[in-house]
């Protein structure tokens, strides 16, 4: 399909369909929780639908959000783009954003975002990615997760996985803690018509990333949700959730973009967990599973081969 045959409305409709498909699969896997849909409008143009689950059998809190917003481009956004734009440039942005916080600490937190952006003058790009934040890092689970993402990437270009994996390591990093948010995944932005790609090929890749999400997380829901856990595990989960909050409020560009463009605050902050904790100067006990996880929160681990062989 030639890029001129793909309209922003077609892209937006596909993201709406993705939201519906993912919520159906997650409800079936959870077996108890249901997503409540909340439609909203943006005063400057557009709106979206937030689908939120609370107190599910497996998912304690989760959101699968769709949005399509447009209007006058905020000046701080215009200044951040290294392109010449007409006066009073307008933007259009659409996509799906997901964060799921499980009840059982042995099930990981997961995040996905797939999005399309365009601005007056013909500038457009896709962005997004999937990353995994286990409360307790299981090396085999991390390897399985990265293998699934590599398979998706390799269908489109051999450079995608190594490039986007490194990008995720660098992006999902708490600089003030000198630790990664989790085991990474893939992250990409500004995928446009450079390097021989067109809009159709970029969109095909983003669609495959989106379709991979539900099967990946359903795997972890089924595999880990019945594992036993203690109050100590729940305390550690609350601490790791606290680090998740720190990243989203301090470093996440999507949070800033949503707030800067007058997005709906409740939908933007649905990524935050239902409960988190902070302990002053907390250090995991030596030799504990918590310490093992802490040691693995670093960049440049080759999860496909294992931490011992990473750079």
Protein Blocks (a to p, Z undefined) as FASTA:
>chain_A
ZZklpcfklmmmmmmmmmmmmmmmmmmmnomaccdddddddfkggcddddddehifklmb
dcddddddeddddfklmmmpccdcdehiacdddddddddddfblkbccddddddddddeh
hiacdedddddddfbdcfklmmmmmmmmmmmmmmmomklmmmmmmmmmmmmpcfknopaf
blgjaddehiafeehiafklmmmmmmmmmmmmmmmmmmmmmmmmmpccdfklmmmmmmmm
mmmmmmmmmmmmklmmmmmnopafklmmmmpcfbdcddehiacdehiaklmmmmmmcghi
afknojklmZZ
